[in-house]
């Protein structure tokens, strides 16, 4: 091709390249709101999934805290008995050589522990109250003299069941400053002999509402920095929030997964290993690399999840986790505060990443254009 033909084609190529750059800028500008909207929607969904609904006074299933706490004080020799989830359920294990019957509210046999395992009496009023979904009213014909209908529920020698006698006194009005509610008793028959398990029920006042203020203060301080719109400062603050969030997620994971109900299961240990692996990955990302928006997004979601799982520690007096009450509430506050504060910085870091990538692409295209011009 002659030099004159090349010179005639260069303006056309330059015009086409300019149009391509304009289309790319328009695509990037149009795509940014979509990405941010998608990220915001994901944060909202994960946040709603992380924070559980407000529980009743005894807390949700597998609660982290409760207003009431039942404790076993006296039990027959040879039995291993624990109250699970504050005052909700009773767990019992005994040697296979013994035969034990748990008596229900009406004096009828409910559970039978024997050499062959554990059996439940379907002609017991407690059976109807403990099935899922719950039968609101047990049949009126069931009495202590109704012939039992035994059905085996496990071949082992340990069993857990809901027993309303543990928290029956929770409706009793207490005088200010009184924590002991009263005593409870669960009647038994061991090898035909009458016996019982007895204990006490305690109440704890709800924590102060002041615990919610650090969450608000932490979020407000983060937003004050966010409004300055200084890239380096934003990255420093995002890194500090992410590191704090990862530390409290690790502590929360230890507390939640080592919460025996009544024992720690292999699945809990697997979950704990996954949580600690995520924390290790996150610390590597934020300590040795510039904090990216997607990394901070994952860390923020994890912190909101941990705070949501432990949210009841800010509502009820007794903390059931293997953590001191003050430490558990502090971890909850920091999880919710850092998780919420990280979300605005996720959007800001996403803007910075999009702008940097667009600038790099523009510089690469300009370099190619200058190379073509030099060859011409």
Secondary structure, DSSP 8 states (H G I E B T S, - for coil): --HHHHHHHHHHHHHHHHHHHHHHHHHHHHHHHHHHHHHHHHHHHHHHHHS-----TT-STT-SEESEEEEEEE--TT-EEEEETTTTEEEEE--TT--EEEE-TTS-EEEEEETTEEEEETTSHHHHHHSSS--SS--TT--TTS---EEEEESSSEEEEE-TTSSGGGGS---TT--EEEEEEEEEEETTEEEEEEEEEEE-----GGGGHHHHHHHHHHHHHHHH--HHHHHHHHHHHHHHHHHHHHHHHHHHHT--SSS--HHHHHHHHHHHHHHHHHHHHHHHS---HHHHHHHHHHHHHHHHHTGGGGT-SEE-SSS-HHHHHHHHHHHHHHHHHHHHHHHHHHHHHHHHHHHHHHHHHHHHHHHHHHH-
